[in-house]
């Protein structure tokens, strides 16, 4: 399997076993990888919460969040992506980099959450901003998080992010440029 398209853009894995390796990013409408600085901030927040944990990336896209988690020692990282060409690219990266703790599924995030009973320690919710899926996915994802686990949400600066239920705590948040991020922890 070869890279599907010449990538004009790459992003780097910041830390872990694959530190400084570059991930090719396909040019697809709505595919917007989380930037290096925001990813570094997020994983600094999670530095003691990622090793040996189960992770779900609901809208994997470039794979930046999922491969970063895998590089930093997550026990299991499941990536969900509906676009077949992007899935092929993610599988190429998985094989090329030698990741053994990743799984990639071609389906919608909604379908995965509806048909899967697994629980996770960390769920990334970073859908294309124009798709307006952040609240729908959040409502489904909160049912799949272990107590003490986290949900990460990323949205456009102008998008409203509703609070999670009372048994969730807003652990950290940050805005940078046109993007805002939140990390919520499930208390009970």
C-alpha positions as CSV (number, residue, x, y, z in Angstrom):
1,X,0.0,0.0,0.0
2,X,1.4,3.4,-0.9
3,X,0.6,6.9,0.2
4,X,-2.5,7.8,-1.8
5,X,-1.6,11.3,-2.8
6,X,1.4,13.5,-2.5
7,X,0.9,15.5,0.7
8,X,1.7,19.2,0.5
9,X,1.3,19.3,4.3
10,X,2.7,17.2,7.1
11,X,2.4,17.4,10.9
12,X,4.7,16.0,13.4
13,X,4.2,13.6,16.3
14,X,5.4,15.7,19.2
15,X,6.6,13.1,21.7
16,X,6.8,9.4,22.6
17,X,8.2,6.4,20.6
18,X,7.6,8.2,17.3
19,X,8.7,11.7,18.3
20,X,9.4,14.0,15.4
21,X,8.1,11.6,12.8
22,X,6.0,13.4,10.2
23,X,2.4,12.4,9.3
24,X,1.3,13.2,5.7
25,X,-2.0,15.0,5.6
26,X,-4.2,14.5,2.6
27,X,-5.9,17.6,1.0
28,X,-9.6,17.0,1.7
29,X,-12.3,19.6,2.4
30,X,-12.9,19.7,6.1
31,X,-9.7,17.8,7.0
32,X,-8.1,20.1,9.6
33,X,-5.4,18.6,11.8
34,X,-5.1,19.9,15.4
35,X,-2.0,22.2,15.3
36,X,1.2,21.3,17.0
37,X,0.8,23.9,19.8
38,X,-2.7,22.9,20.7
39,X,-1.8,19.2,20.6
40,X,1.2,19.8,22.8
41,X,-1.0,21.7,25.3
42,X,-3.6,18.9,25.3
43,X,-1.0,16.1,25.8
44,X,0.7,18.2,28.5
45,X,-2.6,18.2,30.3
46,X,-2.9,14.5,29.8
47,X,0.7,13.5,30.4
48,X,-0.1,11.2,33.4
49,X,-3.4,10.1,32.0
50,X,-2.5,8.5,28.6
51,X,0.0,5.6,29.3
52,X,-1.8,2.2,29.2
53,X,-5.2,3.8,28.7
54,X,-7.9,3.1,26.1
55,X,-8.5,5.9,23.6
56,X,-11.1,6.6,21.0
57,X,-10.7,9.2,18.2
58,X,-14.2,9.6,16.7
59,X,-13.3,11.7,13.7
60,X,-9.8,10.6,13.1
61,X,-9.1,12.6,9.9
62,X,-5.3,13.1,9.7
63,X,-4.8,10.8,12.7
64,X,-2.8,13.5,14.6
65,X,-4.5,13.0,17.9
66,X,-4.7,9.2,17.7
67,X,-1.2,8.7,16.6
68,X,0.1,11.1,19.2
69,X,-1.7,9.1,21.9
70,X,-0.4,5.8,20.5
71,X,3.2,7.2,20.4
72,X,2.8,8.3,24.0
73,X,1.9,4.8,25.2
74,X,-1.8,4.5,25.1
75,X,-2.7,0.8,25.5
76,X,-5.3,0.9,22.7
77,X,-6.2,3.6,20.2
78,X,-9.3,3.2,18.0
79,X,-9.7,5.5,15.1
80,X,-13.1,6.1,13.4
81,X,-13.2,7.7,10.0
82,X,-15.9,7.6,7.3
83,X,-13.9,8.6,4.3
84,X,-12.4,5.6,2.5
85,X,-9.4,7.4,1.1
86,X,-8.5,8.9,4.5
87,X,-8.9,5.4,6.1
88,X,-6.4,4.0,3.5
89,X,-4.0,6.8,4.4
90,X,-4.4,6.1,8.1
91,X,-3.8,2.4,7.5
92,X,-0.7,3.2,5.5
93,X,0.7,5.4,8.3
94,X,-0.2,2.7,10.9
95,X,1.8,0.0,8.9
96,X,4.7,2.3,7.9
97,X,5.2,3.5,11.5
98,X,4.8,0.1,12.9
99,X,2.0,1.0,15.4
100,X,0.7,-2.2,17.2
101,X,-1.7,-0.4,19.6
102,X,-4.0,1.1,16.9
103,X,-7.2,0.0,15.2
104,X,-8.9,1.9,12.3
105,X,-12.5,1.5,11.4
106,X,-14.3,3.0,8.4
107,X,-17.7,4.1,9.6
108,X,-19.4,7.2,11.0
109,X,-18.8,8.2,14.6
110,X,-22.5,7.9,15.3
111,X,-22.7,4.4,14.0
112,X,-19.7,3.3,16.0
113,X,-21.1,4.8,19.2
114,X,-24.6,3.3,18.6
115,X,-23.3,-0.2,17.9
116,X,-20.4,-0.5,20.3
117,X,-20.6,-1.1,24.0
118,X,-16.9,-0.5,24.8
119,X,-15.8,2.1,27.4
120,X,-12.7,4.3,27.1
121,X,-10.5,6.4,29.3
122,X,-10.2,9.1,26.7
123,X,-12.4,10.1,23.8
124,X,-11.4,12.7,21.2
125,X,-14.3,14.6,19.6
126,X,-12.9,16.8,16.8
127,X,-15.4,16.7,13.8
128,X,-15.1,19.0,10.8
129,X,-16.4,22.3,12.1
130,X,-18.9,22.8,9.3
131,X,-20.5,19.4,10.0
132,X,-22.1,20.7,13.2
133,X,-21.7,17.3,15.0
134,X,-20.0,18.3,18.2
135,X,-23.1,18.2,20.4
136,X,-24.6,15.1,18.9
137,X,-21.3,13.2,19.3
138,X,-20.8,14.5,22.8
139,X,-24.2,13.3,23.9
140,X,-23.4,9.8,22.5
141,X,-19.8,9.7,23.7
142,X,-20.5,10.5,27.4
143,X,-22.1,7.0,27.7
144,X,-18.8,5.4,26.7
145,X,-16.3,7.0,29.2
146,X,-15.0,5.2,32.2
147,X,-15.3,7.0,35.6
148,X,-12.2,9.3,35.9
149,X,-11.9,9.3,32.1
150,X,-11.8,12.3,29.8
151,X,-13.6,13.8,26.7
152,X,-11.6,16.2,24.6
153,X,-13.6,18.6,22.3
154,X,-12.3,20.9,19.6
155,X,-14.4,23.5,17.9
156,X,-14.3,26.7,15.9
157,X,-14.0,29.8,18.0
158,X,-17.5,30.9,17.1
159,X,-19.1,27.6,17.8
160,X,-21.1,27.2,21.0
161,X,-19.9,24.4,23.3
162,X,-22.5,23.3,25.8
163,X,-21.6,22.1,29.2
164,X,-21.6,18.4,30.0
165,X,-23.9,16.9,32.7
166,X,-23.2,17.6,36.4
167,X,-21.1,14.5,36.9
168,X,-18.5,16.0,34.6
169,X,-15.9,18.6,35.5
170,X,-14.3,21.1,33.0
171,X,-10.7,20.1,33.6
172,X,-9.0,22.6,31.2
173,X,-9.8,24.8,28.3
174,X,-8.0,27.1,25.9
175,X,-8.5,29.1,22.7
176,X,-5.9,29.8,20.1
177,X,-6.5,31.6,16.8
178,X,-9.8,30.3,15.3
179,X,-9.9,27.1,17.5
180,X,-11.0,26.4,21.1
181,X,-10.4,23.2,23.0
182,X,-11.9,21.7,26.2
183,X,-11.0,18.7,28.3
184,X,-13.7,17.3,30.5
185,X,-13.3,14.7,33.2
186,X,-16.1,12.2,34.3
187,X,-16.3,12.3,38.1
188,X,-18.9,9.5,38.7
